[in-house]
Amino acid sequence: MGQARSLLRSGPGRPSPQGCSEGSGGKVNFAIDAPGVSIVWLLLVLPEGHEGCKKAEASAGNNEIYLRLQANTNRTGSIWHIEVAQQAFQVKGVKYAWVLDPALDGKGQPDPSANRIIDPYARELDSPLAADWNVRHAKRYSPMAVVPDLRAMKDFDWQGVKSPGYHLKDLIIYEAHVRGFTRNLDSGLENWDEQAGTFLGFMAKIPYLLKLGINCVELLPVFEFDETACPRKNPHTGEQLCNYWGYSTVAFHVPMQRFASRERASGAIIGFKTLVRELHRAGIEVMLDVVFNHTAEGTWGESNWHSWKKIAHPRYYLLSKGCDTNYTGCGNTMNANDPMCAEWIVGCLKYWALDMHVDGFRFDLASTLCRGGDGKVCHEPNVIKMMSNDPELKHVKLVAEPWDCSWPDGYLVGHFPSCGEPRWSEWNGKFRDTLRSFLKGDEGMKGEFATRICGSSDLFKHNGRGPCHSINFITAHDGFTLRDLVSYSGKQNACNGENSGDDHNNSWNCGHEGPTWDGGVNHLRERQMRNFLVALLLGVGTPLLVFGDEYGRSQRGCNNGWCQDALSWFSWSDCAKEENKLVRFTSLLISMRKRYEHIFCRRGFMGEKDIWWRVHWDDPYNYVCYVLHDHKAANGYSALLFAFNAGNAFKECDLPAGKQWFRLIDTNLPSPKDVCEDEKKAAKIDGSSYGMHPFSCIVLKCMADKSEGFSFGDSENEYLQQQQTQEHLKEVVKRRASMELLPNIDPAQVRATGMMRRLSSMSGIVMELAAQLNGTSNEGDHDVVIEREPSSTLMPLTVSSCMLLGLNELEEPQPVAHMQAAAVTTGGSIFSPAPEGSAGSEVAVRFEVSCSSTNPGEAVFVCGSASAVGGWDPAKALPCKTSASAFPVWTSEVVKVVAGTKVEFKIVIGPEASMAGKRWEGGDNRIVTPQTAADGQVLGLTCEWGVQ
């Protein structure tokens, strides 16, 4: 660069918010809280060939720019801040790092060996994408923060989609790993190479979640982690192992880069937001498994990247005699209740809840967050109090894993502090342990089982919480899968190359260790899996199901799959084999739970009026029978009878006299008899008892009027919703990432753009305009496309067939609109121009709209200037209908409009029975001037809503 004068301009900046953010006048602000630091530099690293290299004093060869902050102008308290103008060059995509108290070289700049510190508030890193998962490069993983695409931060198009906002009691939680869900070659993704194991791949499987009945996904860690931080190999195969789970966070504000595949600035941010939006659109909430108990800094003794320890070691980490403590089993325990660390944690939660639209958080080893500076558990920890009472987090669900690796003081099941109103729910480890012991036949467990199956009032009632605050689970990511729980009595973890994993699993192999051809053993295992699912999904409390348990996924006995990649994947081919067996059983149980939500999804605990125990409590054999009274039965008395025979003896279940009982579930029976799909067709029980095979359970129903029984299979509407969602998602995953952002068009150019659209429509030509009207276009911008079919294929209609992506001159941005006019023929002929003088007569018109963008319960409408289409009154808009076979085509009834008269209209999407929440398409009004058609023929208009 020689002695050229730098064109880079910087200013004092501001102390809030911390991290990299948009400043005034298009500037970019950087801020970091670094107490005790006296010299601070901001390092900018420009991409090779970046325009800024010629305009700023970048050091030769490596495109680096050092900016020194001055204490008198760039510091407020302990926070250092600087603002960088973008007049010289755009800083989007530029890497940056903080350099604190460095040794200086001969030129007065930081020595090249000085530590380059990752911003704790960084929103993006330059780490590899999905194709480089677990690739070991010559240079170890050492990412730098990146200035994000600010449009991805603030201009994502949520399309008006909101969170479903379910009550905690109504959740069916599905714990899943983003990569593991779709990485298998049998996942069936249309573009496997690009989408497998990514946010987009997960999104493509939303229809499966809907069919299963899931309404909340709990994603294993999605914050940036280094999967290569595992030096071990599988001793049997030589396979290089990896940090698959991701419970070692590198950057807490950064979506995992290897869960994104698109080479685009802030692609992971856009990918994650798109996944959340589409899950919400389908009625599924999003909960994140977060790890604020420790970080990955210094993992395995490596020092290839730095952050919190180099900024304020004793503020971010819990120390003892100057050394890191280990309450987590991973070292690096965080000092969560230090004010500085607590503010950082709460700020991170706000970012994911407010900017990324996440619905809740499950806190890994949450007892660590209750420890004070002395390491002891506090009754009212500061960080928990801040989370619980922050008004911006009031809508968020908070779930604790209420233990850490220090026993017994760290075991807080039933006693996790709320520090305010009772809103914290807990993973109920006692539910897991009790049901495992009871169902494998351990004697003397009946009383404990009864307490757990009814919501664990002994744990949650004393502090004002309800049964829904008990997150009930049988299995989780750590431990055996459901299949392995009934197939192995001991762990099989040699594949990890270490002696890890829990030895106390309460598992039982049912007579043979591991896979077997013994039909009796396999039938017993199938019964046991169904027994566990009945207890989980038809118990009181909030159930959590691990992905793959619905079909019997196995990890071959490995109960600590933290470093196992392929072994932990979901197998879609195995799932398909069980579609009419265990998957069907699971789905129908979930549907049954929802039908009887007033019994199972309770706010309060059960009393004597709700349940009738038919148990000999002094008998050590694990046989339990109880009746749940249905207080909301429409016609006469109704109840559900449950019986569990958790032992090796045949048992007769005595039925309450004077009632007629019907079988809903018998886990001893093969599919499809194991669970009833329609109560109207339920088998009637003759006699006063029901014979139960060893290790089985039954659910019977007493009902006065069988014709009023529930159906648990998919309804026509549910099937249609699944099909609509699938078609819609096929289009979403094909779109460029930039299409998920609101348009970046200068408002001053709107009038010129509108004029060019009209000229294009009149002349019948096709024009493409760059988003900035200066001939430039790139992946980060929207194209404005004006198009029209060749005139020979069109009817003589004045049609504005324009696509202006996301732009709406009159209202806030709405979904993209695209319209094509074509003729609907009768007898194979295309309509001819109407004869002159025919204007004024009426012509029959029918609208056909191709639209896959509807939410459940929504329909498509045509609203416009003619009275036949509502006279611009959305309450009188012309509705269009579809069906499972016709979707995504929506067709209106035939209406009449005046021939030769211009009709303007727009496509509207919204609820069928309400005007609230209706969405108008953007862009200019559509315009048609219909002419008179031949007798008996209908003028057809085909309109398409969406990106073409």
Secondary structure, 3 states (H helix, E strand, C coil): CCCCCCCCCEECCCCCCCEEEECHHHCEEEEEECCCCCCEEEEEECCCCCCHHHHCCCECCCCEEEEEECCCCCEECCEEEEEECCCCCCCCCCEEEEEECCCECCCCCECCCCCCECCCCCCCECCCCHHHCCCCCCCCCCCCEECCCHHHHHCECCCCCCCCCCCHHHCCEEEECHHHHHCCHHHCCCCHHHHCCCHHHHHHCHHHHHHHCCCEEEECCCEEECCCCCCCECCCCCCECCCCCCCCEEEEEEECHHHCCCCCCCHHHHHHHHHHHHHHHCCCEEEEEECCCECCCCHHHCCCCECHHHHHHHHHECEECCEECCCCCCCCEECCCCHHHHHHHHHHHHHHHHHCCCCEEEECCHHHHHECCCCCECCCCHHHHHHHHCHHHCCCEEEECCCCCCCCCCCCCCCCCCCCCCCCEEECHHHHHHHHHHHCCCCCCHHHHHHHHCCCHHHHCCCCCCHHHEEEECCCCCCCCHHHHCCCCCCCCHHHCCCCCCCCCCCCCCCCCCCCCCHHHHHHHHHHHHHHHHHHHCCCCEEEEECCCCCCCCCCCCCCHHHCCHHHCCCHHHHHHCCCCHHHHHHHHHHHHHHCHHHHCCCCCCCCCCEEECCCCCCCCCEEEEEEECCCCCCCCEEEEEEEECCCCCEEEECCCCCCEEEEEECCCCCCCCECCEHHHCEECCCCEEEECCCEEEEEEEECCHHHCCECCCCHHHHHHHHHHHHHHHHHHHCCHHHHECCCCCHHHHHHHHHHHHHHHHHCCCEEECCCCCCCCCCCCCCEEECCCCHHHCCCCCCCCEEECCCCCCCCCCCCEEECCCCCCECCECCCCCCCCCCCCEEEEEEEEECCCCCCCEEEEEEECCHHHCCCCHHHCEEEECCCCCCCEEEECCEEEECCCCEEEEEEEEECCCCCCCEECCCCCEEECCCCCCCCCCEEEEEEECCC
